[in-house]
Amino acid sequence: MNELDALKARVDALYLEYVFPVLATLRLGEDPAAVAREAELLAAARAAGIKVRRYIMPEDLTQAETAGLIREINADFLISALLLEGPLPAQLDEAALRALIDPKKALDPAPCAELLSRVCDAAEAQ
């Protein structure tokens, strides 16, 4: 059984327990590498049965606007985990924004299977 099959089996088992893993991705702008990583993650999440809520914002969003959006995502009890896609535009303080993410929902960039496994971990912990 490969990683994706094992992840799909885990998600299926979570659904039987009424636990629904949901990943939120927040991307500012259209950086080609970020768009490609997000597409790969989205495809893997769909294959595993993990729902993804994508937030694609203009790259000229201010620090305050981005912080407000992160706070909204933190407050959404349906979202299990949040991935802040980089690179962020130069006007934003990445460390300050990452510090705002609820530690129970915070994800660091990692390979798709590992990220999605962490989404399941976060969903189970909710």
N, C-alpha and C positions, 0 to 999 in steps of 0.2 A: 504494500500500500504506500503510495507516495504521500508527500506532505499535504498536498491539496485534498486528496481523498480522506486523509486522517482528519484534516480540519473540517471538511464537510460532514464527516461522521460526528465530530464534536458539536458542530452547530446544530445538526439534526437532534442530537441528544438534549441540547439546551432548549430547543423549541418544545420538546416533549415536557420540559419542566416549566414552560411558559417564561423562559428567559430569552430575550430577543436582542442579540448583539447588533448595535448600530454604530457605525463609524462616521464621524463628521470630518470632512477635509476642508481646510480653509486655505485658499490660494489667492494671492493678489497679483493680478497681471497675467500675462500670457508667456512667461518664460518657457521656451521650447522644452528644456530639460524637465521642468516641473510639470508641464502638461503631459509629457510622455510618461513620467513616473506615476502621475495620477491615473492615467489611462490603464497602465499595467496593474495598479492596485485595484482599480475599479473592476477590471476583468476578473482578477483573482477573487475579489470579494463576492462578485456575482456567482462565480463558479462554486464558492463555498457556502453560499446562501446568506451571507452577511449583507445587511442593508447598509447603504452609504448615502449620507446626506451631504451634498457638495455645496460649498459656499465659494463662489467664484466672484471676486470683487475687483473693481478697477484698481490699478496700481497706484493711483493718486489718493487712496484712502488715507486719512490722517491717523496719527497715533491714537487719538481719542475715539475715533470711529471704529478702528480695529479693536481697541480695548473693549468698547461697548459690545461689539459682536461676540468677542470671546466670552464676555460675561453672560450674554444671552445663551450661548451654547452651553456654558457651564450649568446654567439654571434649567436647561431642558433635560428632564429626568429620563426621556426616551433615548438620549444619546449616551452611549457607553464610553466612547473615547473620541479624542480630538487630535488630529494631526495637522499641525501648522506647516504648510508646504513652503519650502525655501527655494530659491533665495528670496528674501523679502526686499522690497524697494528701499533705497538708501535713506529715505526720510523716517523710516521706522526703527525703533529700538527693539531689536529682536529679543534680547535678554529680558527686557521689561515685559514684553508681550508674553513670552513663554512663562514667566513667573506668575502671570494672571491665570493661566490654565489650571483648573482644578487638578491637583496631583493624582486623584483617582481616575482622571480622564486623559491625562497627558501622555502623549506618545512621542517618542523620538524616532527620527527616520531609521528604518531598518529594512531588510529584505521583506518582500510581500508576505510570505508565509509567517514570518516572525511577528510582523505588525498585526496581522489578522488574528494570530493566536493571542496576542495581548488584548485585542478587542474583546475576545471571548473571556479572557481573564477578568477584564473590567466589568463586563456584563454580569458575570457570576458574582462579583463582589458588590454589585448594587443592591 
